[in-house]
């Protein structure tokens, strides 16, 4: 992907940047709050189109947001069936894989935050994406639960290698999950290689 830059209301947000992910690679994107990490993620996902530049990406892209974006009026099973067209047996397998077996009839508000995040990860991986975008998926979880979620992500990724871009403020999380760490920094923000 190549962007010549991005400005909102004539205020520069992102400077010129080039970002390339190889198949199966996990890249962490770090940087201070408000620098444009989520904006960049939304551009890649196709959710933000007020930009110039060229984005070449695979057809199947999944995104996991900071807050689980689930349909609260639909059951856990429906959150998978409606968005992905999965059969009941496929849903049962996906839920078992993420530790939510037997919870298909529950509604999202009947799940803990950790369980909602498990469902969001399950939905992302079940769509068999070629590119996975994770926007601080483990933020606001206690240390034990964050470790469990990272282990779950690692297990799912091992079964379905996918190019992944993960936004995180936690350097230890970036080091654990990514083979390459980039930092978005400055005003307008530019990409710097950390490791």
C-alpha positions as CSV (number, residue, x, y, z in Angstrom):
1,X,0.0,0.0,0.0
2,X,1.2,3.5,-0.8
3,X,-0.3,6.7,0.5
4,X,1.0,10.2,-0.5
5,X,-0.4,11.5,2.8
6,X,-3.7,12.2,4.4
7,X,-5.2,15.4,5.9
8,X,-8.6,16.1,7.5
9,X,-9.8,19.7,7.2
10,X,-6.4,20.7,5.9
11,X,-4.7,19.2,9.0
12,X,-2.0,16.7,8.1
13,X,-2.6,13.3,9.7
14,X,-0.5,10.8,7.8
15,X,2.6,11.7,5.8
16,X,3.6,9.7,2.7
17,X,4.1,6.1,3.5
18,X,4.5,2.7,2.0
19,X,3.5,-0.5,3.9
20,X,4.0,-4.0,2.6
21,X,3.0,-7.3,4.4
22,X,4.1,-10.6,3.2
23,X,1.7,-13.6,3.3
24,X,1.7,-15.2,6.8
25,X,3.7,-12.3,8.3
26,X,2.6,-10.5,11.5
27,X,3.6,-6.8,11.7
28,X,2.9,-4.7,14.8
29,X,2.2,-1.0,14.4
30,X,3.0,1.0,17.5
31,X,3.0,4.7,18.2
32,X,1.5,7.3,20.6
33,X,-2.3,7.8,21.0
34,X,-3.9,10.0,18.3
35,X,-1.0,9.6,15.8
36,X,-3.2,7.9,13.2
37,X,-2.8,4.1,13.7
38,X,-6.5,3.4,13.7
39,X,-7.0,5.8,10.7
40,X,-4.4,3.9,8.8
41,X,-6.1,0.6,9.7
42,X,-9.5,1.9,8.6
43,X,-8.0,3.0,5.3
44,X,-6.5,-0.4,4.7
45,X,-9.9,-2.0,5.6
46,X,-11.7,0.2,3.2
47,X,-13.7,2.0,6.0
48,X,-12.0,5.4,5.3
49,X,-11.9,6.6,1.7
50,X,-10.9,10.3,2.1
51,X,-7.4,9.7,0.8
52,X,-5.3,9.6,-2.3
53,X,-2.9,6.8,-2.9
54,X,-2.9,3.2,-3.9
55,X,-3.9,0.3,-1.7
56,X,-3.4,-3.1,-3.1
57,X,-4.9,-5.7,-0.8
58,X,-6.4,-9.2,-1.0
59,X,-10.1,-9.6,-1.5
60,X,-10.7,-11.3,1.9
61,X,-9.9,-8.8,4.7
62,X,-11.1,-9.2,8.3
63,X,-10.8,-6.6,11.1
64,X,-11.1,-6.9,14.8
65,X,-11.8,-3.6,16.5
66,X,-10.7,-2.3,19.9
67,X,-14.3,-2.9,21.1
68,X,-16.0,-6.0,19.9
69,X,-18.4,-5.0,17.1
70,X,-21.1,-7.6,17.6
71,X,-24.8,-7.4,16.8
72,X,-26.2,-7.2,20.3
73,X,-29.7,-8.2,19.2
74,X,-28.5,-11.4,17.6
75,X,-27.3,-14.6,19.3
76,X,-23.6,-15.6,19.3
77,X,-24.4,-18.2,16.6
78,X,-26.2,-15.6,14.5
79,X,-23.2,-13.3,14.8
80,X,-21.3,-16.0,12.9
81,X,-24.0,-17.3,10.7
82,X,-25.3,-13.9,9.4
83,X,-21.9,-12.4,8.7
84,X,-20.1,-15.5,7.4
85,X,-22.9,-17.8,6.3
86,X,-21.6,-20.7,8.5
87,X,-23.7,-23.8,9.0
88,X,-24.6,-24.9,12.6
89,X,-21.9,-27.5,12.6
90,X,-19.3,-25.0,11.5
91,X,-20.5,-22.6,14.1
92,X,-20.2,-25.3,16.8
93,X,-16.6,-26.0,15.7
94,X,-15.6,-22.4,15.7
95,X,-17.1,-21.7,19.1
96,X,-15.3,-24.8,20.6
97,X,-12.0,-23.7,19.1
98,X,-12.2,-20.4,21.0
99,X,-13.5,-21.8,24.3
100,X,-17.2,-20.7,23.7
101,X,-18.7,-24.1,23.1
102,X,-22.3,-24.2,24.3
103,X,-22.7,-20.4,24.2
104,X,-24.3,-20.2,20.7
105,X,-27.7,-19.2,22.0
106,X,-26.3,-16.5,24.3
107,X,-26.5,-12.9,23.3
108,X,-23.3,-10.7,23.3
109,X,-24.4,-8.8,26.4
110,X,-24.5,-12.1,28.3
111,X,-20.8,-12.6,27.6
112,X,-17.9,-11.1,29.5
113,X,-15.6,-8.7,27.6
114,X,-13.0,-11.5,27.2
115,X,-15.7,-13.8,25.7
116,X,-16.8,-11.1,23.4
117,X,-13.2,-10.6,22.2
118,X,-13.0,-14.4,21.7
119,X,-16.1,-14.2,19.5
120,X,-14.6,-11.3,17.5
121,X,-11.4,-13.3,16.9
122,X,-13.4,-16.4,16.0
123,X,-15.4,-14.4,13.5
124,X,-12.3,-12.9,11.9
125,X,-10.5,-16.2,11.5
126,X,-13.6,-18.1,10.5
127,X,-13.9,-15.8,7.5
128,X,-10.6,-17.3,6.2
129,X,-9.1,-13.8,5.5
130,X,-5.9,-13.3,3.5
131,X,-5.3,-10.1,5.6
132,X,-6.2,-9.7,9.2
133,X,-6.3,-6.3,10.8
134,X,-6.3,-6.1,14.7
135,X,-6.8,-2.7,16.3
136,X,-5.7,-3.1,19.9
137,X,-7.7,-6.4,20.4
138,X,-6.3,-7.1,23.9
139,X,-6.6,-3.5,25.3
140,X,-8.3,-3.1,28.7
141,X,-7.9,-6.8,29.6
142,X,-6.1,-7.8,32.8
143,X,-2.7,-9.3,32.3
144,X,-3.8,-13.0,32.7
145,X,-6.7,-12.6,30.3
146,X,-4.6,-10.7,27.8
147,X,-2.0,-13.5,27.9
148,X,-4.9,-16.0,27.3
149,X,-6.1,-14.0,24.3
150,X,-2.6,-13.7,22.8
151,X,-2.2,-17.5,23.2
152,X,-5.5,-18.0,21.5
153,X,-4.5,-15.7,18.6
154,X,-1.2,-17.5,18.3
155,X,-3.0,-20.9,18.1
156,X,-5.5,-19.6,15.5
157,X,-2.8,-18.0,13.4
158,X,-0.7,-21.3,13.5
159,X,-3.7,-23.1,12.0
160,X,-4.4,-20.5,9.4
161,X,-1.4,-18.4,8.5
162,X,-2.6,-15.0,7.5
163,X,-0.9,-11.6,6.8
164,X,-1.7,-9.7,10.0
165,X,-1.3,-6.1,11.0
166,X,-1.8,-5.5,14.7
167,X,-2.0,-2.1,16.4
168,X,-0.8,-2.1,19.9
169,X,0.7,0.3,22.5
170,X,2.3,-2.6,24.4
171,X,5.9,-3.3,23.2
172,X,6.0,-6.7,24.9
173,X,2.8,-7.6,23.0
174,X,4.3,-6.4,19.8
175,X,7.5,-8.3,20.4
176,X,5.7,-11.5,21.3
177,X,3.3,-11.5,18.4
178,X,5.1,-9.9,15.5
179,X,8.1,-10.6,13.4
180,X,8.5,-6.9,12.5
181,X,7.6,-3.8,14.5
182,X,6.8,-0.5,12.9
183,X,6.3,2.8,14.6
184,X,3.9,5.5,13.4
185,X,5.4,8.8,14.7
186,X,5.5,12.5,14.0
187,X,3.1,15.1,12.6
188,X,2.2,14.2,9.9
189,X,2.8,10.7,11.0
190,X,5.4,8.5,9.2
191,X,6.4,4.9,9.5
192,X,9.6,4.0,11.2
193,X,11.1,0.5,11.6
194,X,11.7,-0.4,15.2
195,X,13.0,-3.9,14.6
